[in-house]
């Protein structure tokens, strides 16, 4: 017998492949809809959706997904992770079918919200199952593959969506999920072992409800503020109310003898620092992908498929570097690898400040590759640090916290950086549209897409408006890119101050949090 027997499941690599398939449909759906927005707005070829309805077709998914991630991670640990994964896949497939054949925008928004429920049941248990079926010595490598799948899904979504729209009707971007989900259900049932927390105790019902209400209110306020502005009372009622409920949740968890989340974990740097890092990175990255899509399709005039292909270097970098990050962590330590990754990410984000309407397009894709390489060396060591700070049976807690922070931070990044983008754009374009009639002027000031829409009705004045809108948008993009680079640099400070320098625990060792929390208690 080997001196250190591998305690992983015999079919662990096949199981990982099944989990990657399950994960891809969820992550793809976060990005694939963006390329279909113009088609959905068309009253002949789409649903005739308004701008607000299009935004909520995206946001209803994010809102429900982020609000339920933590709860479903905890419940999956208690009720059975495989069971939750199959349930989530089935629900996601059903909601995809309903989305594909929606007859009006309201039906699409409702179906997208149902997809968010299914996605929230899928994503946290995939990471929990990885922690359960892999030996600690292989877990970091498996998480690297998992993180690479996340990056692939983010970048390949626009490519796949653009290709489908060139050959099929808009519902195809949702219908493609159905056969993938059906295959996933069969493979999960055949290969993935059931696992759960062996000592689940009582369900913390008040804690679960408080977490859902707090996260939904906070996320709603962030999204609504990004859509309509943060200068309205109802936005701050939602944001501050959500924060207050989450504060109440923390107090409740500290007092409970069966908490759904032991908030003392956040006293442990190996858990708290990477959670904060994940949030900062996705805040910056999702905001950049948001304005990058507008830049490519409007300012540069590329089709949805061409725009998706220009994002592909980001995915290629993820596929190349994420699976190799585990070996880098073993050699150089998590702190060094994550610090280099953040430096690359911040550099790429900061370089967008120098992108303009005439920059050679290969530079845009090269910066995407650099950003992808950086993030590929941030997420695996951060996720491994989070997961290794908990025993296997509590894996859902770490997974749920990590994924919830990522989704909320991504929504916040789009909202805040989108607000910066809108404010600077409106200020810059105002002189150029001042002489236009009021309805046309308001539409052109609202967004660069609004300016393009009204330009068709202006005749000889259209080129001047388009040039002014492009220049204003590029200036606004520079400001948003600068903010995102500063946020990424803040993550570098956290890494250098609090991230561990070497793999967190030796094989078979007791997680550090058990010892540290024993002392903290």
C-alpha positions in Angstrom: 0.0 0.0 0.0 1.2 3.5 -0.8 2.3 5.5 2.3 -0.4 8.1 1.4 -3.4 6.4 -0.2 -5.5 8.6 -2.5 -8.8 9.1 -0.8 -10.6 10.4 -3.9 -13.5 8.7 -5.7 -12.4 6.1 -8.3 -14.4 7.9 -11.0 -13.5 11.4 -9.9 -12.2 12.7 -13.2 -15.3 11.5 -15.1 -17.4 13.1 -12.4 -15.5 16.4 -12.9 -16.3 16.2 -16.6 -20.0 15.8 -15.8 -19.9 18.8 -13.4 -18.1 21.0 -16.0 -21.0 20.2 -18.5 -23.5 21.1 -15.8 -21.7 24.3 -15.0 -21.2 25.4 -18.6 -24.9 25.8 -19.3 -25.3 28.1 -16.2 -22.3 30.3 -17.0 -23.1 30.4 -20.7 -26.6 31.8 -19.9 -25.0 34.7 -18.1 -23.5 36.0 -21.4 -25.3 34.4 -24.3 -28.4 36.6 -24.0 -26.4 39.8 -24.6 -26.0 39.2 -28.3 -29.7 38.6 -28.8 -30.9 41.9 -27.3 -31.2 43.7 -30.6 -33.2 40.9 -32.1 -35.5 40.7 -29.1 -36.2 44.4 -29.5 -37.4 43.9 -33.1 -41.2 43.7 -33.2 -41.1 41.5 -36.4 -38.3 39.1 -35.7 -38.3 39.3 -31.9 -40.7 40.3 -29.1 -40.7 44.1 -29.6 -39.2 44.5 -26.1 -38.4 47.9 -24.7 -35.0 48.9 -23.3 -36.3 48.4 -19.8 -37.7 45.0 -20.6 -34.5 43.9 -22.2 -32.5 44.9 -19.1 -34.9 43.0 -16.8 -34.7 39.9 -19.1 -31.0 39.9 -18.0 -31.4 41.2 -14.5 -34.3 38.9 -13.4 -31.9 35.9 -13.8 -29.1 37.6 -11.9 -31.4 38.8 -9.1 -32.9 35.3 -8.4 -29.5 33.5 -9.0 -27.6 35.7 -6.5 -30.4 35.7 -4.0 -30.7 31.9 -3.7 -27.0 30.8 -4.2 -26.2 30.8 -0.5 -29.4 29.2 0.6 -29.2 26.4 -2.0 -25.6 25.7 -1.1 -26.5 25.2 2.5 -29.6 23.1 1.7 -27.6 21.0 -0.8 -25.2 20.0 2.0 -28.1 18.9 4.1 -30.5 17.3 1.7 -28.1 15.7 -0.8 -25.8 17.4 -3.4 -26.6 15.0 -6.3 -30.3 15.4 -5.7 -30.0 19.2 -5.8 -27.9 19.0 -8.9 -30.4 16.9 -10.8 -33.3 19.1 -9.6 -31.5 22.2 -10.6 -30.6 20.9 -14.1 -34.2 19.8 -14.7 -35.6 23.2 -13.6 -33.0 25.0 -15.7 -33.9 22.9 -18.8 -37.7 23.5 -18.3 -37.1 27.3 -17.9 -34.9 27.3 -21.0 -37.7 25.7 -23.0 -40.2 28.3 -21.6 -37.8 31.2 -22.5 -37.3 29.9 -26.1 -41.1 30.0 -26.7 -42.0 33.1 -24.7 -44.8 35.1 -26.5 -44.1 38.5 -24.9 -41.4 40.2 -22.8 -43.2 39.5 -19.5 -43.2 35.8 -20.1 -39.5 35.9 -21.0 -38.6 37.8 -17.8 -40.6 35.3 -15.7 -38.9 32.3 -17.4 -35.5 33.9 -16.9 -36.2 34.2 -13.2 -37.1 30.5 -13.1 -33.8 29.8 -14.9 -32.1 31.7 -12.0 -33.7 29.3 -9.5 -32.3 26.3 -11.4 -28.9 27.9 -11.8 -28.7 28.7 -8.1 -29.3 25.0 -7.4 -26.6 23.9 -9.8 -23.5 26.1 -9.3 -22.7 25.7 -5.6 -23.1 22.0 -5.5 -20.7 21.5 -8.4 -17.9 22.9 -6.3 -19.1 21.0 -3.2 -19.1 17.7 -5.1 -15.5 18.4 -6.3 -14.4 18.9 -2.7 -16.1 15.7 -1.7 -14.8 13.3 -4.5 -11.2 14.6 -4.8 -8.3 13.9 -2.5 -6.9 17.2 -1.0 -3.7 16.6 -3.1 -5.7 16.7 -6.3 -8.4 19.2 -5.3 -6.5 22.3 -6.4 -6.0 20.9 -9.9 -9.7 20.0 -10.2 -10.7 23.4 -9.0 -8.4 24.8 -11.7 -10.3 22.9 -14.4 -13.6 24.1 -12.8 -12.4 27.7 -12.9 -11.3 27.3 -16.5 -14.8 26.1 -17.4 -16.2 29.3 -15.8 -13.9 31.4 -17.9 -14.7 29.4 -21.0 -18.4 29.8 -20.4 -18.2 33.6 -19.9 -16.3 34.1 -23.2 -17.9 31.5 -25.4 -21.4 32.6 -24.7 -21.3 35.6 -27.1 -19.7 33.5 -29.8 -22.3 30.7 -29.6 -25.1 33.2 -29.3 -23.9 35.1 -32.4 -23.6 31.9 -34.4 -27.1 30.7 -33.5 -28.6 34.1 -34.4 -27.1 34.0 -37.9 -28.8 30.7 -38.7 -31.9 30.4 -36.4 -34.6 32.4 -34.6 -33.9 34.2 -31.3 -35.3 31.3 -29.1 -32.4 29.1 -30.2 -30.1 30.8 -27.7 -32.2 29.2 -25.0 -33.3 26.0 -26.7 -29.7 24.9 -27.1 -29.7 24.4 -23.3 -32.3 21.6 -23.3 -30.4 18.7 -24.9 -27.3 19.6 -22.9 -29.3 19.6 -19.7 -30.9 16.3 -20.6 -27.5 14.7 -21.1 -26.3 16.2 -17.8 -29.2 14.7 -15.9 -28.5 11.2 -17.2 -24.7 11.5 -16.6 -25.2 12.9 -13.1 -27.6 10.1 -12.1 -25.2 7.5 -13.5 -21.8 8.8 -12.2 -22.1 11.3 -9.4 -22.3 9.8 -5.9 -24.7 11.2 -3.4 -23.1 13.2 -0.6 -24.3 15.4 2.3 -23.2 16.8 5.6 -23.2 13.7 7.9 -24.3 15.9 10.9 -26.7 18.4 9.4 -28.5 19.3 12.6 -31.5 21.6 12.3 -32.1 23.9 9.4 -31.6 27.6 10.3 -34.9 28.8 8.8 -34.7 32.4 10.1 -31.1 32.6 8.9 -32.0 31.3 5.4 -34.9 33.7 5.1 -32.9 36.7 6.2 -30.1 35.8 3.8 -32.5 35.5 0.9 -34.4 38.8 1.7 -31.2 40.7 2.3 -29.4 39.5 -0.8 -32.5 40.0 -3.1 -33.1 43.6 -1.7 -29.4 44.6 -2.0 -29.1 43.1 -5.5 -32.4 44.7 -6.7 -31.2 48.1 -5.4 -27.9 47.7 -7.2 -29.5 46.7 -10.5 -32.3 49.3 -10.4 -29.8 52.0 -9.5 -27.6 51.0 -12.5 -30.7 51.1 -14.8 -32.3 54.3 -13.6 -29.7 56.1 -11.5 -28.8 56.2 -7.8 -30.5 59.6 -7.2 -33.9 58.1 -6.3 -35.1 57.3 -2.8 -36.4 53.8 -3.6 -32.9 52.7 -4.7 -31.4 53.6 -1.4 -34.3 52.1 0.5 -33.6 48.8 -1.3 -29.8 49.0 -0.9 -29.8 50.2 2.8 -32.7 47.9 3.6 -30.8 44.9 2.2 -27.7 45.8 4.1 -29.7 46.2 7.3 -31.3 42.8 6.8 -27.9 41.2 6.1 -26.6 42.9 9.3 -29.5 41.3 11.2 -28.6 38.0 9.6 -25.0 38.3 10.9 -26.2 39.1 14.4 -28.6 36.1 14.2 -25.9 33.8 13.0 -23.6 34.8 15.9 -26.3 34.0 18.4 -27.6 30.8 16.8 -26.5 27.4 18.1 -27.1 25.9 14.6 -26.1 28.7 12.2 -26.4 28.2 8.4 -23.2 30.2 8.1 -20.7 30.4 10.9 -19.7 34.0 10.5 -16.6 33.4 12.7 -15.1 32.1 9.5 -14.5 35.7 8.4 -12.0 36.1 11.3 -9.8 33.6 9.4 -7.7 35.4 6.8 -7.4 32.2 4.6 -11.2 32.3 4.2 -12.0 36.0 4.3 -9.2 37.4 2.1 -9.9 35.2 -1.0 -13.7 35.9 -0.6 -13.0 39.6 -0.8 -10.6 39.0 -3.7 -13.2 37.1 -5.7 -15.6 40.0 -5.2 -13.2 42.7 -6.3 -12.0 40.8 -9.4 -15.5 40.1 -10.7 -16.6 43.7 -9.9 -13.9 44.9 -12.2 -14.1 42.2 -14.9 -17.9 42.1 -15.4 -18.0 45.9 -15.7 -15.4 45.8 -18.5 -17.1 43.1 -20.4 -20.3 45.1 -20.2 -18.9 48.2 -21.9 -16.6 46.1 -24.2 -19.7 44.6 -25.9 -21.1 48.1 -26.6 -17.7 49.3 -27.9 -17.4 46.4 -30.3 -20.9 46.3 -31.7 -21.6 50.1 -31.9 -18.4 52.1 -32.0 -16.5 49.5 -34.1 -19.6 48.1 -36.0 -18.9 44.4 -35.5 -21.7 41.8 -35.7 -22.7 39.8 -32.6 -20.7 36.8 -33.9 -17.6 38.9 -34.7 -17.8 40.6 -31.3 -18.0 37.2 -29.6 -15.0 36.0 -31.5 -13.0 39.1 -30.4 -13.7 38.0 -26.8 -12.4 34.5 -27.5 -8.7 35.2 -26.5 -10.0 35.7 -23.0 -11.4 32.2 -23.0 -8.2 30.7 -24.6 -6.1 32.2 -21.8 -8.4 30.7 -19.2 -8.2 27.3 -20.8 -4.4 27.5 -21.0 -3.5 28.9 -17.6 -6.3 27.9 -15.2 -5.5 24.1 -15.2 -1.8 24.9 -14.7 -2.3 27.3 -11.8 -2.4 24.5 -9.2 1.2 23.5 -10.1 2.2 27.2 -9.9 0.7 27.5 -6.4 2.6 24.4 -5.2 5.8 25.9 -6.5 5.5 29.5 -5.6 2.6 29.7 -3.1 -1.0 31.1 -3.4 0.0 34.7 -2.5 2.6 35.0 -5.3 0.5 33.4 -8.0 -2.6 35.5 -7.1 -0.5 38.7 -6.9 0.9 38.1 -10.4 -2.5 37.3 -11.7 -3.9 40.6 -10.2 -1.0 42.6 -11.6 -1.8 41.2 -15.1 -5.5 41.8 -14.7 -5.1 45.4 -13.4 -2.6 46.1 -16.2 -5.1 44.9 -18.9 -8.0 46.8 -17.4 -5.9 50.0 -17.1 -4.8 49.7 -20.7 -8.4 50.1 -21.8 -8.0 53.7 -20.9 -5.9 54.1 -24.1 -8.3 52.3 -26.4 -10.1 54.6 -28.8 -12.3 54.3 -31.9 -9.3 53.8 -34.3 -7.2 51.4 -32.1 -6.1 48.3 -34.1 -8.6 45.6 -33.0 -6.0 43.0 -32.3 -4.9 45.2 -29.3 -8.4 44.8 -27.8 -8.2 41.0 -28.1 -4.6 41.0 -26.8 -5.8 42.8 -23.7 -8.5 40.2 -23.3 -5.9 37.5 -23.4 -3.9 39.3 -20.8 -6.9 39.7 -18.6 -7.9 36.1 -19.0 -4.4 34.9 -18.1 -4.5 37.1 -15.0 -7.9 35.9 -13.8 -6.9 32.3 -14.5 -4.2 32.7 -11.9 -6.5 34.4 -9.4 -9.6 32.3 -9.2 -8.0 28.8 -8.6 -5.8 29.8 -5.6 -8.5 32.0 -4.2 -11.1 29.2 -4.5 -8.8 26.6 -3.2 -8.0 28.7 -0.2 -11.7 29.1 0.5 -12.5 25.5 0.1 -9.5 24.2 2.1 -10.5 26.3 5.0 -13.5 24.1 5.6 -13.9 20.3 6.2 -15.4 18.4 3.2 -18.8 18.0 4.7 -19.1 21.8 5.0 -18.0 22.4 1.4 -21.3 23.9 0.3 -20.8 26.8 2.7 -17.6 27.8 1.1 -18.9 27.3 -2.4 -22.1 29.2 -1.7 -20.3 32.2 -0.2 -17.8 32.3 -3.0 -20.4 32.1 -5.7 -22.8 34.6 -4.0 -20.0 37.1 -3.6 -19.1 36.7 -7.3 -22.6 37.2 -8.6 -23.4 40.1 -6.3 -20.0 41.8 -7.1 -20.6 41.2 -10.8 -24.0 42.9 -10.7 -22.5 45.7 -8.6 -19.7 46.1 -11.2 -22.1 46.4 -14.1 -24.3 48.8 -12.1 -21.6 51.0 -10.7 -19.4 51.1 -13.8 -22.5 51.3 -16.0 -23.5 54.4 -14.0 -20.1 55.9 -14.4 -20.3 55.2 -18.1 -23.8 56.7 -18.4 -23.0 59.8 -16.4 -19.8 60.7 -18.3 -21.4 59.9 -21.7 -24.4 62.2 -21.0 -22.1 65.0 -19.9 -19.8 64.6 -22.9 -22.5 64.3 -25.6 -24.8 67.1 -24.2 -23.3 70.0 -26.4 -23.6 67.9 -29.6 -27.3 67.1 -29.1 -28.5 70.4 -27.5 -30.0 71.7 -30.8 -32.0 68.5 -31.5 -35.8 68.3 -30.8 -36.6 67.2 -27.2 -37.6 63.5 -27.8 -34.7 62.9 -30.1 -32.3 64.8 -27.8 -33.4 62.7 -24.7 -32.9 59.4 -26.6 -29.5 60.4 -27.9 -28.3 61.6 -24.4 -29.6 58.4 -22.7 -27.0 56.0 -24.3 -24.9 55.5 -27.3 -27.3 52.9 -28.6 -30.1 55.5 -28.3 -28.0 57.9 -30.4 -27.6 55.3 -33.1 -31.3 54.6 -33.1 -32.3 58.3 -33.6 -29.5 58.9 -36.1 -31.4 57.1 -38.8 -34.1 59.8 -38.7 -31.7 62.8 -38.9 -30.7 62.6 -42.5 -27.5 64.7 -43.2 -27.0 65.4 -39.5 -26.7 61.7 -38.7 -22.9 61.4 -39.2 -22.1 64.3 -36.9 -24.3 62.7 -34.1 -22.7 59.3 -34.6 -19.2 60.8 -34.3 -20.1 62.8 -31.2 -21.8 59.7 -29.6 -18.7 57.5 -30.4 -16.3 60.1 -29.0 -18.4 60.5 -25.8 -18.8 56.8 -25.3 -15.0 56.2 -25.7 -14.3 59.0 -23.1 -16.8 57.4 -20.7 -15.3 53.9 -21.3 -11.9 55.4 -20.3 -13.3 56.5 -16.9 -15.0 53.1 -16.3 -11.8 51.3 -17.2 -9.8 53.5 -14.8 -12.2 52.7 -11.9 -12.0 49.0 -12.7 -8.2 49.0 -12.7 -8.2 50.8 -9.3 -10.6 48.1 -7.9 -8.3 45.3 -9.2 -5.3 47.1 -7.6 -7.1 47.1 -4.3 -7.3 43.3 -4.6 -3.5 43.2 -4.9 -3.2 45.0 -1.5 -5.5 42.3 0.0 -3.4 39.5 -1.5 -0.1 40.8 -0.3 -1.4 41.5 3.2 -3.6 38.5 4.0 -3.4 35.6 1.5 -1.3 32.6 2.6 2.0 32.2 0.9 1.9 28.4 0.6 -0.8 25.7 0.1 -3.1 26.1 3.1 -3.0 22.6 4.5 -1.0 19.4 4.1 -2.9 16.3 2.8 -5.1 14.9 5.5 -4.5 17.8 7.9 -7.3 19.4 9.9 -8.5 22.6 8.2 -7.0 25.6 9.7 -10.3 27.2 10.5 -11.1 24.4 12.9 -8.0 25.2 15.0 -8.3 29.0 14.5 -12.0 29.1 15.3 -11.4 27.0 18.4 -9.1 29.6 19.6 -11.4 32.4 18.5 -14.3 30.9 20.3 
